Amino acid sequence: MLALALGALPAFPVPRPAEETIIGGKAYVRVMDWARSHDLEMHWLKRDETLEMNNHSSRLTLEVDSREAELNGVKVWLSLPVVERNGGAYLAQLDLRTTIQPLLWPRKGRPGAGVRLVCLDPGHGGNDPGYCVGSRQEKKYTLLLAQQLRDQLGNAGLKVMLTRTRDKRVELSARPELAKQRNADLFISLHFNAVATSASSVEGAEVYCMTPPGAASTNARGEGSGTGVMTGNRYNDENLLLAYSVQKALAHSGVAERGVKRARFEVLREAGLPAILIEAGFLSHPVEGRRIADAAYRRRLAQAICDGVMAYKRAVE
């Protein structure tokens, strides 16, 4: 696993080049070389299985033959697995560039990085109910969550718009377009999840951001064809940092944590601004499903998401 304890983050170090190795047609870098070039110490926690890198402010641990990672207790899924070759661990250049470095050394003060207006996108609506579990319909609870989150963000000093304010259908392509028309700074699509089998064992929140070019999506459904550059890749680093910040806040609120994942959902593909999609819990879980129907629990979710947005705002401004 990968665990990262973040303190005051240092400026991005000027690295010494690490030699690339092609594994399975992809460019990889030996972890020990990369760690050394970025002033991180590395050691094996369990030989050939789990390794750790650290400095005075960060601790980074990777598990061989796995795509799953953790940053400060928050799961973050890599695009490619860490691999072992000849006694050394190798990490894909793609993940260093699009996952590890943007989180370890987030960029501040990028033009347009300020956060003033947030666009909330309550999923589904109208003749599209989303997931239905008994009498509980996803479209109802995404709107209620959006309304509660609007209030929380407003109390924090931000302006908020919604892509829908009542039970009506809004086409997927129109949702990020509404955000762009109003010059919103962030786009947050709100959803709840469900499974048909093993409902009693599958729960928790997961936050999606746009899949980077050249990578496969994390989600099994694999929405969006191709691996090239799309509109939603314009803010890859910000997408990831926003997803991580919100997932971290949700985890700290006590919600079961399923990690930061990647997907080419249409609302993410078409977003020309930092954008995430939150699956805030499972309607199909016998306990979590009842909690989602409770206003007090949704306020807790809304407060956590708000905390994540404000953490992101502080990180980029």
Secondary structure, DSSP 8 states (H G I E B T S, - for coil): -------S-----------EEEETTEEEEEHHHHHHHTT-EEEEEETTTEEEEE-SS-EEEEETT--EEEETTEEEE-SS--EEETTEEEEEHHHIIIIIHHHHS---S-TT----EEEEEE--BTTB--SEETTEEHHHHHHHHHHHHHHHHHHTT-EEEES-SSS----TTHHHHHHHHTT-SEEEEEEEE--SSSGGG---EEEEEE--TT---SSTT--S---S--GGGGGHHHHHHHHHHHHHHHHHTT--EEEEEEE--HHHHT-SS-EEEEEEEETTSTTHHHHHT-HHHHHHHHHHHHHHHHHHHHHH-
